[in-house]
Amino acid sequence: MARIALDAMGGDFAPRATVAGALLALSELADEHVIELVGRSDVIQAMLDELTSGEHAASAAAARGRIHIVDAPDVVEMSEKPTNALRNKPNSSMLVGLRRHAEGVVQAFVSAGNTGAQMAASTVMLRLAPGLTRPAIGTLFPTAGQPVLVLDVGANVDCSAEELVQFARIGVVYAEDMLGRPSPVVGLLSIGEEAGKGNAAVKEANQLLAAMPGLNFQGNVEGRDLANGASDRGPFDVVVCDGFVGNVVLKFYEAMAPLVISMVGASTGMDRAALDAAFRHLDYSEHGGAPLLGVRGVSIISHGKSSPRAIMNALKVAARAVESRLAEHVTRRLGAEPEAVA
């Protein structure tokens, strides 16, 4: 069973999108799963009443019985500095939800709120796995083949070579546990496939990864390889980069689906609904949320513009992470490996 805390006040479209997303998720998750809506209880209750009334009452009744409201009077604003949120808003929906996770009341936390605050609070309250100096945000990128895990996509703007190696280790565990890929292949994102291409950190990371026993390291991969999910040397499962590069690539990917749909629709006259369905795998809401990998727990970061469908999928990602015991496996694997970077 997974008991998941959802930051009901986080995101551009909260609380409507978060509460609606919770109801959608519970209609698809197994009956033993429970969702805690953390935030201003009167606002959440009013939204629940609205969304479960009238024609939706019958279908929402069972799901509503698996929802619990946890009061948290403060809200971390999207533009707020993470340090301010940690120091001055201990009763915010984000910190209350993460605190309940740290105390073992819930097994996962999901938010579409302030990413920097969630990363900082998760690191402080849940703590890092042994051998790690920073967590990383891992996102599944759609490709011509199987989805590929890319990390980091925004948690760390500047990374050392050792930290890129840490991300590779975390990514391998995720690919094994969540994607079911035995012996995942790792690529290092750079400006050329040759080992000597890239900035200083990338070139050093290439040497460290190539020398690491037991790691299925393909070498450098380029941006054009991401869309294919493969380079000239074959497919890969995990791509490592710093958060600056990863976030730029992620935002570019997010813009591609609307652009392609608009261009194809304009030139062919095809129905928009049919095009949306055809390109659905390029939509970030299909994946819902990205796990903050490396913390001792399940902290799922969702897009600030998350729709109810995106929130639903983020909650499903959280449930799978709990069921697969992903965080425990990362902690155990890194703690058992003498090569882990201190």
WOGI-V609264 format. One line per field, one symbol per residue. phi: phi as a letter, one per 40 degrees, with the letter a starting at -180 (. if undefined). psi: psi as a letter, one per 20 degrees, with the letter a starting at -180 (. if undefined). burial: b if it has 16 or more other ideal C-beta (glycine too) atoms within 10 Angstrom, else e. Layout:
BEGIN
phi=???
psi=???
burial=???
END
This chain:
BEGIN
phi=.bbbcbccbchcbccccccccccccccbcdcccbbccbicdccccccccccbbgcccccccccccbbbcbcacbbccccccdcccccbbcbccccccccccccgcbbabbabccccccccccccccgcccgbbacbcbbcccbcbcdbcbacbicbcbbccccccdccccccccccccbgbcfdcbbbcacaccccchcccccccdcccccccgcccchcbbdccdccgabcchcbbbbbacccccccccccdccccdcccccccccbgccccccdccbdcccccccgabccchccibbbbbcdcdcdcccdccccccccccccfdcccccccccccccdcc
psi=ppopppniipqhkqighgghhgggghihqqhiqqppopbohhgggghgggijrciigghigghhijpppppohqpoqhjqphhggghimikqhghgghghghijhriqppqjbogggggghggghhrqqqiqhqrqpppppqrhcqqppppqkihogpqrghhhgghggghggghgghikoqmqppqopajqiqhjqraggggghggghhioqipmphaqqrhhhghhjqaijrqrhppprrhgghhggghgghigghggggggghhhjqphhhgghhjhiiphihhgqpqnpiqmaoopoqqhkprhgggghghhggghhghilghhggggghhioiipp.
burial=ebbbbbbbbbbebbbebbbbbbbbbbeebeeebbbbbbbbeebbeebbeebbeeeeeeebeebeebbebbebebbbeeebebeebbeebeebbbbbbbbbbbeeebbbbbbbbbbbbbbbbbbebbebbbbbebbbbbbbbbbeeebbbbbbbbbbeebbbebbbbbbbbbbbbbbbbeebeebbbbbbbeebebeebeebbbbbbebbeebeebebbbbbeeebbeebbbeeebbbbbbbbbebbbebbeebeeebeeebeeeeeeeeeeeeebeeebeebbbbebbbbbbbbbbbbbbbbbbebbbbbbbbbbbbbbbbbebebbeebbebbeeeeebbe
END
